[in-house]
Amino acid sequence: MKVIGRGYPLLLMHGGPGADHSTLLSFLPCADQFTLVFYDHRCNGRSDGVAVSSMTWENLTADAEALRQTLGFDKWAVLGHSFDGMVALEYALRYPQSLSHLLLMDTGGDTRWVQENAPEILAKRGYSAATVKVARRFFNGQIAPNEVVPAMLKFGRAYYHNPSLLMLAYEAILALRIKRRPEALIFGFSQLLKGWTVMDRLSGIKTPTLVLAGRHDFQFPPEHQAQLANGISNARLKIIECAGHNAPMERSAEVIQAVRHFMGTVDPSCA
């Protein structure tokens, strides 16, 4: 866990499953305005000591709530990217009294989009049948631990709209520092996320919410972002142009500006 900066507390839930908080370091410039809380979910990154089967919605959300209490925050804002936007959605439903702002980035409320629709989008974008097949196995957790990284390399460019050589080089450097847990990825996609949806529960979220995603996100495209925002009564939708699934990295200045604006227009004392 890392706590950096000063100001109103903002918890950053990293993507995955199986990655770590390094994936959200592009938000470090926000430390001049917010107290940023980075941590690795159980069984993800450098968190260890418990069985991967303990990675349940109940435990993932309870861990975040325990962290809030330990740090002594009455309320905080929660930002979740990709898989952890799903964790953030569950957290908002289970601990609404602890949440002042909800920020959902390149995420979804129904696993079907990533497990069924994402491979189809890759096919439409010209990826080979073999790569599409690998992606389908990957997003359904039907893959061996030693296949995870080679699989990601096959369709890694799809995470971006139009990655430059500089962006790809930065991604390669970042990949070296990320502690990946293939077993968490496999369990997450094959067990935790299998059949998961929150679309029928979105009306239960009353927290002011920002739904933000890249226009070219192949996992959770704009049409789903609109569904997500429409289902939450107090939600705003922001689509980032010229960005894919990793909008916070690809268009970091625009994403940070959107976060600052949203946080600045919602009074935490009234949330």
ZASEMI-816322 format. One line per field, with one value per atom (N, C-alpha, C): chain; x, y, z. Coordinates in nm, 2 decimals. Example, Ala and Ser with C-alpha at 12.3 -4.5 7.8 and 13.67 -1.06 7.14 Angstrom:
ZASEMI-816322
unit [A; A; A; A; A; A]
c1 [1.32; 1.23; 1.32; 1.28; 1.37; 1.29]
c2 [-0.57; -0.45; -0.33; -0.22; -0.11; 0.00]
c3 [0.78; 0.78; 0.78; 0.71; 0.71; 0.79]
END
This chain:
ZASEMI-816322
unit [A; A; A; A; A; A; A; A; A; A; A; A; A; A; A; A; A; A; A; A; A; A; A; A; A; A; A; A; A; A; A; A; A; A; A; A; A; A; A; A; A; A; A; A; A; A; A; A; A; A; A; A; A; A; A; A; A; A; A; A; A; A; A; A; A; A; A; A; A; A; A; A; A; A; A; A; A; A; A; A; A; A; A; A; A; A; A; A; A; A; A; A; A; A; A; A; A; A; A; A; A; A; A; A; A; A; A; A; A; A; A; A; A; A; A; A; A; A; A; A; A; A; A; A; A; A; A; A; A; A; A; A; A; A; A; A; A; A; A; A; A; A; A; A; A; A; A; A; A; A; A; A; A; A; A; A; A; A; A; A; A; A; A; A; A; A; A; A; A; A; A; A; A; A; A; A; A; A; A; A; A; A; A; A; A; A; A; A; A; A; A; A; A; A; A; A; A; A; A; A; A; A; A; A; A; A; A; A; A; A; A; A; A; A; A; A; A; A; A; A; A; A; A; A; A; A; A; A; A; A; A; A; A; A; A; A; A; A; A; A; A; A; A; A; A; A; A; A; A; A; A; A; A; A; A; A; A; A; A; A; A; A; A; A; A; A; A; A; A; A; A; A; A; A; A; A; A; A; A; A; A; A; A; A; A; A; A; A; A; A; A; A; A; A; A; A; A; A; A; A; A; A; A; A; A; A; A; A; A; A; A; A; A; A; A; A; A; A; A; A; A; A; A; A; A; A; A; A; A; A; A; A; A; A; A; A; A; A; A; A; A; A; A; A; A; A; A; A; A; A; A; A; A; A; A; A; A; A; A; A; A; A; A; A; A; A; A; A; A; A; A; A; A; A; A; A; A; A; A; A; A; A; A; A; A; A; A; A; A; A; A; A; A; A; A; A; A; A; A; A; A; A; A; A; A; A; A; A; A; A; A; A; A; A; A; A; A; A; A; A; A; A; A; A; A; A; A; A; A; A; A; A; A; A; A; A; A; A; A; A; A; A; A; A; A; A; A; A; A; A; A; A; A; A; A; A; A; A; A; A; A; A; A; A; A; A; A; A; A; A; A; A; A; A; A; A; A; A; A; A; A; A; A; A; A; A; A; A; A; A; A; A; A; A; A; A; A; A; A; A; A; A; A; A; A; A; A; A; A; A; A; A; A; A; A; A; A; A; A; A; A; A; A; A; A; A; A; A; A; A; A; A; A; A; A; A; A; A; A; A; A; A; A; A; A; A; A; A; A; A; A; A; A; A; A; A; A; A; A; A; A; A; A; A; A; A; A; A; A; A; A; A; A; A; A; A; A; A; A; A; A; A; A; A; A; A; A; A; A; A; A; A; A; A; A; A; A; A; A; A; A; A; A; A; A; A; A; A; A; A; A; A; A; A; A; A; A; A; A; A; A; A; A; A; A; A; A; A; A; A; A; A; A; A; A; A; A; A; A; A; A; A; A; A; A; A; A; A; A; A; A; A; A; A; A; A; A; A; A; A; A; A; A; A; A; A; A; A; A; A; A; A; A; A; A; A; A; A; A; A; A; A; A; A; A; A; A; A; A; A; A; A; A; A; A; A; A; A; A; A; A; A; A; A; A; A; A; A; A; A; A; A; A; A; A; A; A; A; A; A; A; A; A; A; A; A; A; A; A; A; A; A; A; A; A; A; A; A; A; A; A; A; A; A; A; A; A; A; A; A; A; A; A; A; A; A; A; A; A; A; A; A; A; A; A; A; A; A; A; A; A; A; A; A; A; A; A; A; A; A; A; A; A; A; A; A; A; A; A; A; A; A; A; A; A; A; A; A; A; A; A; A; A; A; A; A; A; A; A; A; A; A; A]
c1 [0.08; 0.00; 0.09; 0.04; 0.11; 0.01; 0.04; -0.05; 0.03; -0.01; 0.07; -0.02; 0.04; -0.03; -0.10; -0.18; -0.26; -0.39; -0.49; -0.62; -0.73; -0.84; -0.94; -0.90; -0.93; -0.88; -0.95; -0.86; -0.91; -0.84; -0.92; -0.87; -0.87; -0.75; -0.74; -0.73; -0.83; -0.84; -0.79; -0.68; -0.61; -0.68; -0.64; -0.71; -0.66; -0.70; -0.67; -0.78; -0.81; -0.75; -0.61; -0.53; -0.40; -0.29; -0.32; -0.22; -0.19; -0.13; -0.10; -0.13; -0.10; -0.13; -0.05; 0.06; 0.15; 0.07; -0.03; -0.11; -0.18; -0.19; -0.26; -0.16; -0.04; 0.06; 0.05; -0.02; -0.05; -0.13; -0.19; -0.27; -0.18; -0.05; 0.03; 0.03; 0.01; 0.00; -0.12; -0.22; -0.33; -0.29; -0.17; -0.13; -0.12; -0.12; -0.12; -0.25; -0.36; -0.49; -0.56; -0.52; -0.59; -0.49; -0.53; -0.45; -0.48; -0.38; -0.40; -0.36; -0.45; -0.43; -0.42; -0.30; -0.27; -0.26; -0.32; -0.30; -0.32; -0.28; -0.30; -0.41; -0.51; -0.61; -0.55; -0.62; -0.58; -0.56; -0.45; -0.42; -0.36; -0.36; -0.31; -0.18; -0.10; 0.03; 0.11; 0.15; 0.23; 0.16; 0.02; -0.06; -0.05; -0.02; -0.02; -0.06; -0.06; -0.09; -0.23; -0.31; -0.44; -0.46; -0.55; -0.58; -0.65; -0.62; -0.69; -0.84; -0.89; -1.03; -1.10; -1.02; -1.08; -1.10; -1.07; -1.09; -1.24; -1.33; -1.47; -1.51; -1.63; -1.68; -1.69; -1.74; -1.75; -1.62; -1.51; -1.38; -1.31; -1.32; -1.26; -1.31; -1.44; -1.50; -1.48; -1.48; -1.46; -1.31; -1.22; -1.08; -1.07; -1.14; -1.13; -1.19; -1.30; -1.37; -1.28; -1.21; -1.12; -1.00; -0.96; -0.85; -0.89; -1.02; -1.07; -1.07; -1.12; -1.13; -0.99; -0.89; -0.76; -0.69; -0.72; -0.66; -0.73; -0.85; -0.92; -1.00; -1.04; -1.12; -1.27; -1.35; -1.49; -1.56; -1.52; -1.56; -1.45; -1.45; -1.35; -1.41; -1.34; -1.38; -1.31; -1.37; -1.32; -1.31; -1.20; -1.18; -1.14; -1.21; -1.18; -1.16; -1.06; -1.03; -1.04; -1.11; -1.13; -1.19; -1.12; -1.18; -1.21; -1.13; -1.16; -1.26; -1.31; -1.43; -1.55; -1.54; -1.64; -1.64; -1.52; -1.50; -1.56; -1.53; -1.58; -1.74; -1.80; -1.94; -2.00; -1.94; -1.98; -1.96; -1.85; -1.82; -1.93; -1.97; -2.07; -2.20; -2.23; -2.36; -2.36; -2.24; -2.23; -2.19; -2.12; -2.08; -2.11; -2.23; -2.27; -2.24; -2.24; -2.22; -2.07; -1.98; -1.84; -1.79; -1.88; -1.84; -1.90; -1.81; -1.86; -1.87; -1.77; -1.77; -1.73; -1.79; -1.75; -1.71; -1.59; -1.53; -1.50; -1.57; -1.56; -1.49; -1.38; -1.30; -1.27; -1.31; -1.29; -1.33; -1.46; -1.50; -1.64; -1.71; -1.84; -1.92; -2.05; -2.14; -2.18; -2.13; -2.17; -2.05; -2.01; -1.89; -1.91; -2.03; -2.05; -1.98; -1.96; -1.89; -1.75; -1.68; -1.54; -1.52; -1.61; -1.59; -1.65; -1.75; -1.81; -1.79; -1.81; -1.81; -1.67; -1.58; -1.44; -1.37; -1.37; -1.31; -1.37; -1.50; -1.57; -1.52; -1.50; -1.44; -1.30; -1.22; -1.09; -1.09; -1.19; -1.20; -1.24; -1.33; -1.37; -1.26; -1.16; -1.05; -0.94; -0.96; -0.86; -0.76; -0.78; -0.69; -0.72; -0.62; -0.63; -0.72; -0.77; -0.86; -0.79; -0.67; -0.59; -0.58; -0.56; -0.55; -0.68; -0.79; -0.92; -0.95; -0.91; -0.94; -0.86; -0.74; -0.66; -0.72; -0.77; -0.83; -0.96; -1.03; -1.16; -1.12; -1.02; -0.97; -0.92; -0.85; -0.79; -0.90; -1.00; -1.10; -1.20; -1.19; -1.28; -1.20; -1.07; -0.99; -0.96; -0.97; -0.94; -0.80; -0.70; -0.57; -0.47; -0.36; -0.26; -0.18; -0.12; -0.04; 0.07; 0.14; 0.25; 0.21; 0.08; 0.03; -0.02; -0.03; -0.09; -0.02; 0.11; 0.19; 0.20; 0.23; 0.23; 0.10; -0.01; -0.15; -0.17; -0.13; -0.14; -0.06; 0.05; 0.14; 0.07; -0.01; -0.08; -0.18; -0.25; -0.35; -0.33; -0.21; -0.18; -0.20; -0.18; -0.20; -0.35; -0.44; -0.58; -0.62; -0.54; -0.57; -0.55; -0.49; -0.47; -0.54; -0.57; -0.63; -0.52; -0.41; -0.31; -0.18; -0.12; 0.00; 0.12; 0.19; 0.32; 0.43; 0.54; 0.66; 0.69; 0.68; 0.71; 0.62; 0.49; 0.39; 0.42; 0.45; 0.48; 0.60; 0.70; 0.82; 0.79; 0.71; 0.67; 0.59; 0.51; 0.43; 0.52; 0.63; 0.72; 0.80; 0.83; 0.90; 0.81; 0.69; 0.59; 0.56; 0.56; 0.53; 0.64; 0.76; 0.87; 0.85; 0.79; 0.77; 0.64; 0.55; 0.42; 0.44; 0.39; 0.39; 0.26; 0.27; 0.14; 0.12; 0.00; -0.04; -0.13; -0.08; -0.16; -0.27; -0.25; -0.35; -0.47; -0.45; -0.56; -0.64; -0.57; -0.63; -0.72; -0.67; -0.74; -0.86; -0.84; -0.96; -1.06; -1.01; -1.10; -1.20; -1.14; -1.22; -1.30; -1.25; -1.32; -1.42; -1.40; -1.49; -1.56; -1.48; -1.55; -1.63; -1.59; -1.66; -1.76; -1.75; -1.84; -1.99; -2.06; -2.20; -2.23; -2.12; -2.15; -2.21; -2.30; -2.36; -2.41; -2.41; -2.46; -2.57; -2.60; -2.69; -2.83; -2.87; -3.00; -3.00; -2.88; -2.87; -2.82; -2.80; -2.74; -2.82; -2.95; -3.04; -3.02; -2.95; -2.92; -2.80; -2.73; -2.62; -2.67; -2.65; -2.70; -2.58; -2.46; -2.34; -2.31; -2.28; -2.24; -2.13; -2.15; -2.06; -2.02; -1.89; -1.83; -1.80; -1.86; -1.84; -1.75; -1.63; -1.53; -1.46; -1.45; -1.38; -1.33; -1.24; -1.19; -1.29; -1.29; -1.39; -1.37; -1.24; -1.21; -1.18; -1.24; -1.22; -1.28; -1.20; -1.26; -1.32; -1.29; -1.36; -1.49; -1.50; -1.62; -1.65; -1.71; -1.73; -1.83; -1.83; -1.92; -2.06; -2.12; -2.26; -2.28; -2.19; -2.20; -2.18; -2.09; -2.07; -2.20; -2.27; -2.40; -2.50; -2.50; -2.59; -2.56; -2.43; -2.38; -2.42; -2.40; -2.43; -2.58; -2.66; -2.80; -2.86; -2.80; -2.85; -2.83; -2.73; -2.70; -2.76; -2.85; -2.93; -2.85; -2.73; -2.65; -2.52; -2.52; -2.40; -2.38; -2.25; -2.21; -2.13; -2.14; -2.07; -1.97; -1.84; -1.73; -1.66; -1.67; -1.59; -1.47; -1.35; -1.23; -1.19; -1.18; -1.15; -1.00; -0.98; -0.84; -0.78; -0.86; -0.81; -0.88; -0.81; -0.87; -0.90; -0.87; -0.90; -0.82; -0.70; -0.61; -0.61; -0.72; -0.74; -0.65; -0.65; -0.57; -0.42; -0.37; -0.23; -0.21; -0.31; -0.30; -0.33; -0.43; -0.47; -0.47; -0.36; -0.36; -0.40; -0.36; -0.39; -0.54; -0.61; -0.75; -0.83; -0.78; -0.84; -0.83; -0.71; -0.69; -0.77; -0.78; -0.87; -1.01; -1.06; -1.20; -1.22; -1.12; -1.13; -1.13; -1.04; -1.04; -1.17; -1.22; -1.34; -1.46; -1.47; -1.58; -1.57; -1.45; -1.43; -1.46; -1.43; -1.45; -1.59; -1.68; -1.82; -1.91; -1.86; -1.94; -1.89; -1.97; -1.93; -1.93; -1.82; -1.82; -1.91; -1.93; -2.01; -2.16; -2.19; -2.33; -2.36; -2.25; -2.26; -2.31]
c2 [-0.12; 0.00; 0.12; 0.23; 0.36; 0.47; 0.56; 0.68; 0.80; 0.87; 0.98; 1.11; 1.22; 1.35; 1.41; 1.51; 1.57; 1.62; 1.63; 1.67; 1.56; 1.56; 1.47; 1.33; 1.22; 1.09; 1.03; 0.97; 0.90; 0.77; 0.66; 0.52; 0.48; 0.43; 0.38; 0.23; 0.17; 0.03; -0.01; -0.09; -0.12; -0.22; -0.24; -0.33; -0.47; -0.56; -0.70; -0.79; -0.90; -0.94; -0.99; -0.98; -1.04; -0.93; -0.80; -0.70; -0.63; -0.51; -0.44; -0.29; -0.22; -0.08; 0.01; -0.05; 0.02; 0.06; -0.01; 0.02; 0.16; 0.21; 0.34; 0.46; 0.44; 0.54; 0.67; 0.66; 0.78; 0.88; 0.85; 0.94; 1.01; 0.99; 1.05; 1.21; 1.27; 1.42; 1.47; 1.38; 1.42; 1.44; 1.40; 1.40; 1.55; 1.65; 1.79; 1.83; 1.75; 1.79; 1.69; 1.56; 1.45; 1.37; 1.30; 1.20; 1.07; 1.02; 0.90; 0.78; 0.68; 0.56; 0.44; 0.39; 0.28; 0.15; 0.04; -0.09; -0.20; -0.32; -0.44; -0.52; -0.56; -0.65; -0.78; -0.85; -0.98; -1.07; -1.15; -1.24; -1.17; -1.04; -0.96; -0.90; -0.87; -0.80; -0.86; -0.78; -0.82; -0.86; -0.87; -0.92; -1.07; -1.13; -1.28; -1.32; -1.45; -1.50; -1.57; -1.55; -1.62; -1.69; -1.79; -1.87; -1.79; -1.82; -1.74; -1.76; -1.87; -1.89; -1.79; -1.72; -1.62; -1.49; -1.48; -1.36; -1.35; -1.32; -1.31; -1.16; -1.13; -1.00; -0.95; -1.04; -1.00; -0.97; -1.05; -1.02; -0.90; -0.89; -0.77; -0.64; -0.63; -0.51; -0.49; -0.59; -0.58; -0.54; -0.58; -0.54; -0.39; -0.34; -0.19; -0.12; -0.17; -0.10; -0.10; -0.21; -0.22; -0.13; -0.11; -0.01; 0.13; 0.16; 0.30; 0.32; 0.22; 0.24; 0.25; 0.17; 0.17; 0.31; 0.37; 0.50; 0.61; 0.58; 0.68; 0.78; 0.75; 0.84; 0.81; 0.92; 0.91; 0.86; 0.93; 0.89; 0.91; 0.85; 0.87; 0.85; 0.90; 0.87; 0.75; 0.67; 0.54; 0.54; 0.52; 0.51; 0.37; 0.31; 0.17; 0.16; 0.10; 0.08; -0.06; -0.09; -0.22; -0.32; -0.43; -0.53; -0.46; -0.37; -0.31; -0.20; -0.16; -0.08; -0.17; -0.30; -0.39; -0.41; -0.41; -0.42; -0.29; -0.18; -0.05; -0.04; -0.10; -0.11; -0.19; -0.30; -0.39; -0.31; -0.24; -0.16; -0.05; 0.01; 0.12; 0.06; -0.06; -0.12; -0.17; -0.22; -0.28; -0.18; -0.07; 0.03; 0.17; 0.20; 0.33; 0.45; 0.42; 0.52; 0.56; 0.48; 0.51; 0.59; 0.61; 0.66; 0.79; 0.89; 1.02; 1.04; 0.98; 0.98; 0.84; 0.81; 0.68; 0.72; 0.67; 0.70; 0.56; 0.54; 0.41; 0.43; 0.37; 0.40; 0.27; 0.27; 0.16; 0.03; 0.03; -0.09; -0.12; -0.22; -0.26; -0.32; -0.33; -0.39; -0.53; -0.58; -0.72; -0.79; -0.90; -0.97; -1.01; -1.02; -1.07; -0.98; -0.85; -0.76; -0.80; -0.84; -0.88; -1.02; -1.11; -1.25; -1.30; -1.23; -1.27; -1.16; -1.04; -0.93; -0.89; -0.89; -0.84; -0.92; -1.06; -1.13; -1.10; -1.08; -1.05; -0.92; -0.82; -0.69; -0.71; -0.79; -0.81; -0.87; -0.96; -1.02; -0.92; -0.83; -0.72; -0.62; -0.61; -0.52; -0.59; -0.71; -0.78; -0.87; -0.90; -0.99; -1.13; -1.21; -1.35; -1.43; -1.54; -1.63; -1.69; -1.72; -1.78; -1.69; -1.56; -1.46; -1.44; -1.44; -1.42; -1.54; -1.66; -1.78; -1.77; -1.72; -1.71; -1.60; -1.49; -1.39; -1.44; -1.52; -1.58; -1.67; -1.75; -1.84; -1.75; -1.65; -1.56; -1.50; -1.44; -1.36; -1.46; -1.58; -1.68; -1.77; -1.73; -1.80; -1.95; -1.98; -2.11; -2.12; -2.08; -2.07; -2.11; -2.16; -2.20; -2.08; -2.08; -1.97; -1.92; -2.02; -1.99; -1.93; -1.93; -1.88; -1.74; -1.68; -1.55; -1.44; -1.43; -1.32; -1.34; -1.46; -1.47; -1.44; -1.47; -1.44; -1.29; -1.22; -1.07; -1.00; -1.06; -1.00; -1.01; -1.11; -1.13; -1.03; -0.98; -0.87; -0.75; -0.73; -0.62; -0.48; -0.47; -0.34; -0.30; -0.39; -0.36; -0.27; -0.27; -0.20; -0.05; -0.01; 0.13; 0.16; 0.29; 0.34; 0.33; 0.40; 0.40; 0.42; 0.32; 0.33; 0.37; 0.47; 0.51; 0.42; 0.43; 0.35; 0.39; 0.52; 0.57; 0.50; 0.50; 0.44; 0.29; 0.22; 0.08; 0.05; 0.14; 0.13; 0.15; 0.25; 0.28; 0.16; 0.11; -0.01; -0.13; -0.14; -0.25; -0.23; -0.11; -0.08; -0.10; -0.05; -0.07; -0.22; -0.30; -0.44; -0.51; -0.45; -0.51; -0.49; -0.37; -0.34; -0.40; -0.43; -0.49; -0.63; -0.66; -0.80; -0.86; -0.95; -1.02; -1.15; -1.18; -1.31; -1.39; -1.47; -1.54; -1.62; -1.68; -1.76; -1.68; -1.55; -1.46; -1.42; -1.41; -1.38; -1.49; -1.61; -1.73; -1.76; -1.75; -1.76; -1.65; -1.53; -1.42; -1.44; -1.47; -1.48; -1.61; -1.72; -1.85; -1.87; -1.80; -1.83; -1.70; -1.60; -1.48; -1.40; -1.39; -1.31; -1.39; -1.52; -1.60; -1.57; -1.52; -1.49; -1.37; -1.29; -1.18; -1.06; -1.00; -0.87; -0.79; -0.66; -0.57; -0.48; -0.50; -0.41; -0.40; -0.51; -0.51; -0.45; -0.40; -0.34; -0.20; -0.15; -0.01; 0.09; 0.08; 0.18; 0.19; 0.10; 0.10; 0.19; 0.24; 0.33; 0.47; 0.54; 0.68; 0.78; 0.73; 0.81; 0.88; 1.01; 1.08; 1.00; 0.98; 0.88; 0.94; 0.92; 0.95; 0.83; 0.81; 0.69; 0.74; 0.69; 0.75; 0.63; 0.65; 0.54; 0.59; 0.52; 0.55; 0.51; 0.59; 0.57; 0.43; 0.38; 0.26; 0.14; 0.15; 0.04; -0.09; -0.19; -0.31; -0.40; -0.38; -0.46; -0.41; -0.28; -0.22; -0.09; -0.11; 0.00; 0.10; 0.22; 0.33; 0.29; 0.20; 0.17; 0.11; 0.03; -0.02; 0.09; 0.18; 0.29; 0.37; 0.39; 0.46; 0.39; 0.26; 0.18; 0.19; 0.19; 0.20; 0.33; 0.44; 0.57; 0.59; 0.54; 0.55; 0.48; 0.37; 0.29; 0.35; 0.44; 0.50; 0.64; 0.67; 0.79; 0.92; 0.92; 1.04; 1.02; 0.99; 0.96; 1.05; 1.08; 1.16; 1.07; 1.09; 1.00; 1.09; 1.04; 1.11; 1.01; 1.03; 0.94; 1.02; 0.95; 1.01; 0.97; 1.07; 1.04; 0.99; 0.92; 0.87; 0.79; 0.71; 0.63; 0.49; 0.39; 0.26; 0.22; 0.10; 0.05; 0.11; 0.15; 0.21; 0.36; 0.42; 0.57; 0.65; 0.60; 0.68; 0.69; 0.59; 0.59; 0.66; 0.63; 0.68; 0.83; 0.88; 1.02; 1.07; 1.06; 1.09; 1.23; 1.33; 1.47; 1.49; 1.44; 1.45; 1.38; 1.26; 1.18; 1.25; 1.30; 1.37; 1.50; 1.57; 1.69; 1.65; 1.54; 1.50; 1.46; 1.39; 1.36; 1.48; 1.57; 1.69; 1.77; 1.78; 1.86; 1.79; 1.66; 1.59; 1.60; 1.58; 1.59; 1.73; 1.83; 1.96; 2.01; 1.94; 1.98; 1.91; 1.82; 1.74; 1.77; 1.83; 1.86; 1.73; 1.68; 1.56; 1.56; 1.67; 1.68; 1.66; 1.67; 1.66; 1.52; 1.45; 1.32; 1.21]
c3 [0.00; 0.00; 0.00; -0.07; -0.07; -0.06; 0.03; 0.05; 0.02; -0.09; -0.14; -0.16; -0.12; -0.15; -0.03; -0.06; 0.04; -0.02; 0.07; 0.02; 0.04; -0.02; -0.01; -0.05; 0.03; -0.01; -0.13; -0.21; -0.34; -0.34; -0.33; -0.34; -0.49; -0.53; -0.67; -0.67; -0.73; -0.75; -0.89; -0.88; -1.01; -1.09; -1.22; -1.31; -1.29; -1.37; -1.36; -1.42; -1.35; -1.23; -1.24; -1.13; -1.13; -1.15; -1.17; -1.18; -1.05; -1.05; -0.92; -0.94; -0.83; -0.83; -0.93; -0.98; -1.08; -1.20; -1.23; -1.35; -1.34; -1.23; -1.21; -1.17; -1.19; -1.15; -1.23; -1.34; -1.42; -1.35; -1.24; -1.16; -1.05; -1.05; -0.95; -0.95; -1.07; -1.07; -0.98; -0.95; -0.87; -0.72; -0.69; -0.55; -0.50; -0.59; -0.54; -0.49; -0.52; -0.48; -0.39; -0.41; -0.33; -0.26; -0.15; -0.09; -0.16; -0.24; -0.32; -0.24; -0.25; -0.18; -0.28; -0.30; -0.39; -0.31; -0.35; -0.29; -0.39; -0.35; -0.43; -0.37; -0.45; -0.39; -0.34; -0.26; -0.21; -0.34; -0.33; -0.43; -0.56; -0.56; -0.68; -0.64; -0.74; -0.72; -0.61; -0.51; -0.41; -0.28; -0.29; -0.18; -0.18; -0.06; -0.06; 0.08; 0.11; 0.24; 0.25; 0.14; 0.14; 0.01; 0.01; -0.11; -0.21; -0.34; -0.45; -0.44; -0.39; -0.38; -0.29; -0.21; -0.11; -0.19; -0.31; -0.39; -0.44; -0.34; -0.36; -0.36; -0.41; -0.40; -0.26; -0.17; -0.03; 0.03; 0.00; 0.06; 0.00; -0.13; -0.20; -0.15; -0.14; -0.09; 0.06; 0.14; 0.28; 0.30; 0.22; 0.23; 0.21; 0.11; 0.09; 0.20; 0.26; 0.37; 0.49; 0.52; 0.63; 0.61; 0.49; 0.46; 0.50; 0.46; 0.49; 0.64; 0.71; 0.86; 0.92; 0.87; 0.92; 0.90; 0.78; 0.75; 0.82; 0.87; 0.95; 0.87; 0.74; 0.66; 0.69; 0.71; 0.73; 0.60; 0.49; 0.35; 0.26; 0.14; 0.04; -0.10; -0.20; -0.33; -0.38; -0.46; -0.51; -0.66; -0.72; -0.86; -0.90; -0.99; -1.03; -1.18; -1.22; -1.36; -1.40; -1.51; -1.57; -1.47; -1.44; -1.35; -1.22; -1.18; -1.05; -1.05; -1.17; -1.17; -1.13; -1.16; -1.11; -0.96; -0.91; -0.76; -0.70; -0.77; -0.72; -0.72; -0.82; -0.83; -0.71; -0.69; -0.57; -0.44; -0.43; -0.31; -0.29; -0.40; -0.39; -0.34; -0.38; -0.34; -0.20; -0.15; -0.02; 0.09; 0.05; 0.16; 0.11; 0.08; 0.03; 0.12; 0.25; 0.35; 0.36; 0.30; 0.30; 0.18; 0.08; -0.05; -0.08; -0.12; -0.16; -0.31; -0.38; -0.53; -0.58; -0.70; -0.76; -0.90; -0.94; -1.07; -1.14; -1.25; -1.32; -1.45; -1.47; -1.59; -1.67; -1.79; -1.89; -1.82; -1.77; -1.70; -1.74; -1.68; -1.72; -1.61; -1.63; -1.53; -1.56; -1.67; -1.71; -1.78; -1.73; -1.78; -1.93; -1.98; -2.11; -2.21; -2.18; -2.28; -2.30; -2.20; -2.21; -2.25; -2.20; -2.23; -2.36; -2.41; -2.54; -2.65; -2.62; -2.72; -2.76; -2.66; -2.69; -2.80; -2.79; -2.90; -3.03; -3.04; -3.16; -3.22; -3.13; -3.18; -3.23; -3.17; -3.22; -3.36; -3.38; -3.51; -3.62; -3.58; -3.67; -3.70; -3.61; -3.63; -3.70; -3.75; -3.83; -3.77; -3.64; -3.57; -3.63; -3.63; -3.69; -3.60; -3.67; -3.60; -3.48; -3.49; -3.38; -3.26; -3.29; -3.18; -3.12; -3.19; -3.14; -3.05; -3.09; -3.01; -2.88; -2.88; -2.76; -2.67; -2.73; -2.65; -2.58; -2.65; -2.59; -2.47; -2.49; -2.38; -2.26; -2.29; -2.19; -2.11; -2.17; -2.10; -2.03; -2.05; -1.98; -1.89; -1.87; -1.77; -1.81; -1.94; -1.99; -2.05; -1.96; -2.00; -1.89; -1.93; -1.83; -1.78; -1.66; -1.61; -1.70; -1.76; -1.85; -1.99; -2.01; -2.14; -2.13; -2.01; -1.98; -2.06; -2.03; -2.09; -2.24; -2.30; -2.44; -2.51; -2.44; -2.49; -2.50; -2.39; -2.39; -2.50; -2.53; -2.63; -2.77; -2.79; -2.92; -2.95; -2.84; -2.87; -2.79; -2.74; -2.65; -2.71; -2.84; -2.91; -2.91; -2.89; -2.89; -2.77; -2.67; -2.55; -2.57; -2.69; -2.72; -2.85; -2.87; -2.99; -3.11; -3.09; -3.19; -3.12; -3.06; -2.98; -3.06; -3.01; -3.07; -3.02; -3.08; -3.04; -2.90; -2.86; -2.73; -2.63; -2.66; -2.57; -2.55; -2.66; -2.65; -2.56; -2.58; -2.50; -2.35; -2.32; -2.18; -2.13; -2.21; -2.16; -2.13; -2.21; -2.19; -2.06; -2.03; -1.90; -1.78; -1.80; -1.69; -1.66; -1.77; -1.76; -1.67; -1.67; -1.60; -1.45; -1.41; -1.27; -1.21; -1.30; -1.25; -1.20; -1.08; -1.03; -1.07; -1.17; -1.22; -1.15; -1.12; -1.06; -1.15; -1.24; -1.34; -1.27; -1.15; -1.09; -1.05; -1.02; -0.98; -1.11; -1.22; -1.35; -1.39; -1.38; -1.42; -1.33; -1.20; -1.11; -1.13; -1.15; -1.16; -1.28; -1.40; -1.52; -1.52; -1.47; -1.48; -1.36; -1.25; -1.13; -1.09; -1.05; -0.99; -1.09; -1.21; -1.31; -1.40; -1.38; -1.47; -1.44; -1.54; -1.53; -1.44; -1.40; -1.32; -1.39; -1.33; -1.38; -1.26; -1.28; -1.18; -1.24; -1.37; -1.44; -1.38; -1.32; -1.26; -1.12; -1.07; -0.94; -0.94; -1.06; -1.07; -1.01; -1.01; -0.95; -0.80; -0.74; -0.60; -0.56; -0.67; -0.65; -0.65; -0.54; -0.53; -0.53; -0.52; -0.51; -0.64; -0.64; -0.76; -0.83; -0.96; -1.04; -1.17; -1.20; -1.33; -1.40; -1.52; -1.61; -1.72; -1.73; -1.83; -1.90; -2.03; -2.11; -2.24; -2.30; -2.43; -2.54; -2.64; -2.75; -2.81; -2.82; -2.89; -2.79; -2.68; -2.58; -2.64; -2.66; -2.72; -2.61; -2.49; -2.38; -2.34; -2.32; -2.28; -2.37; -2.48; -2.58; -2.54; -2.61; -2.57; -2.55; -2.62; -2.61; -2.47; -2.42; -2.28; -2.18; -2.20; -2.11; -2.09; -2.20; -2.20; -2.11; -2.13; -2.05; -1.90; -1.87; -1.73; -1.67; -1.74; -1.69; -1.68; -1.77; -1.77; -1.65; -1.61; -1.50; -1.36; -1.35; -1.22; -1.22; -1.12; -1.13; -1.12; -1.06; -1.05; -1.12; -1.24; -1.32; -1.43; -1.46; -1.58; -1.67; -1.80; -1.89; -1.97; -1.97; -2.04; -2.13; -2.26; -2.35; -2.40; -2.39; -2.43; -2.57; -2.66; -2.79; -2.81; -2.92; -2.95; -2.83; -2.77; -2.66; -2.66; -2.61; -2.60; -2.46; -2.42; -2.29; -2.18; -2.21; -2.11; -2.13; -2.13; -2.14; -2.04; -1.91; -1.81; -1.85; -1.93; -1.97; -2.10; -2.19; -2.33; -2.34; -2.27; -2.27; -2.13; -2.06; -1.91; -1.88; -1.96; -1.92; -1.93; -2.03; -2.04; -1.93; -1.90; -1.79; -1.66; -1.63; -1.50; -1.49; -1.60; -1.61; -1.58; -1.64; -1.61; -1.46; -1.41; -1.26; -1.18; -1.20; -1.12; -1.13; -1.25; -1.27; -1.20; -1.21; -1.15; -1.00; -0.94; -0.80; -0.75; -0.83; -0.79; -0.79; -0.86; -0.88; -0.79; -0.71; -0.61; -0.47; -0.39; -0.25; -0.17; -0.11; -0.04; 0.08; 0.14; 0.26; 0.23; 0.10; 0.06; -0.01; -0.03; -0.10; -0.01]
END
